[in-house]
Amino acid sequence: MMSASAKTFENVKTLILSAHKNTTSRDKVNFYNSWADNYDQDVALLDYRAPSLAANIISCHFTGDREAAVVLDVACGTGLVAKQLKQFGFGHFVGIDGSEAMLKLARDSRLYQDLKQSLLGEGTLPVQCDSFDVVVIVGALSDGQVPVAVIRELCKSTKPGGYVCMTTRSNHDNLEYKSALELELKQMEEEGLWSCVQATDVEDWERAVSEQEDGYISGSVYLYKKLQL
């Protein structure tokens, strides 16, 4: 077994490419269960910026009481997003993830008041509607991970006037998914469910792991405000 400190970018790239062979939800959960202990160190080797980018955009627009605000962190993993938001003064987090091993590490972080195990896209989110000041999902909205339809669940969970922050990658393998996601975001805006506050494209999102790409891939952060109905 290679120690985490001895790992290289190429090691992490091989690991992530192996995960693309996982086709079922259970396979994916098993992969994340096995990756949990090394996850934070591995994504640091990828220069994975999505958690900090999402937290920055939320912080720029949120004007309420941050200490009292309740944040739903969907696909929370080990707690990278909550850690970033904590630095901006947010203090109350509820996390959801499909991997019990990831949730254990999130629990150990002591950032969350509540954590729930749930496979995204298989039924509704295990939270009350209209409950959260901020709902955030970072990293999971991509091809083969979470169905686009999940964003309606995110919106339902948000208080009227609250914010939903989402990220996705713009690499070649994810372009079809990204297009479908943006179509759904626009459709929900036309339905009067929310309004777009900011949509930002970022060039150096993370280091590319696909065999077809070199250097860095790009990505996008979206922030929507749920309308008062």
Phi, psi and omega in degrees: 000128181280136177290152182300323183291338182271355183291148175245170176302320181297322177299315182292320178302314179298318179299312183292320178298327178295330181290336181294343178280347179287126185249333182259161178301319181296320177301316182294317178298318178298321178298312181292327174299319182284337183271342193309312186297332181253003190301308185300316180293322182291315181289337173295324177294336178276356188055044185288109189258354187304316181301316181289324179296316178296315181298321179298316182292318177301314182298324181296330188251341184280123185247000182277192179283107187290325181293326181273340184297142178255124184251127172262116181257101185269136189058052190290339181058227182275350178111022183297321181288315179300322179299318178292315181293328176302323179293339178264010174098359176283142187227356185234112186235138169242130183244147175230135175205157179275342185260120179293326179293321175295318180297326178299317179291323176298320178297317181295336180290340181061022178273336190255138174278336180206143178224138183229138176267123182201137176274117183293136180094351178249084183090182183279161176294142184278051179220163179284149175291155174055039189250340193243140177286326178221134171238131184226138174225117184237126172092335188270341181279085179203166184303129178081002181252285185234130179296147181305326183302340181300333184294336174293325176294322178298315180297316180300326184284342186275141174295147170305130185091351179275176187245145172238123179244130184226150175230154171208161179271158179243019178289165188305317184292345185250004186295321179294318177297315181300320178297316179295321178298313182293328175297317179291320177302315180293319179300317180292328176292318179294332177282355178080021181278325181202172176232148181282125178267316180201138172228118188236129173266135184237127184292299185268077184283307177194166180291139183289139175245346179293147178293339183272354187230148177237167176069231182245147171263164177259172179202179182222146174241133180237135174234123179239149178247124180290133184281150175282115183266000000 
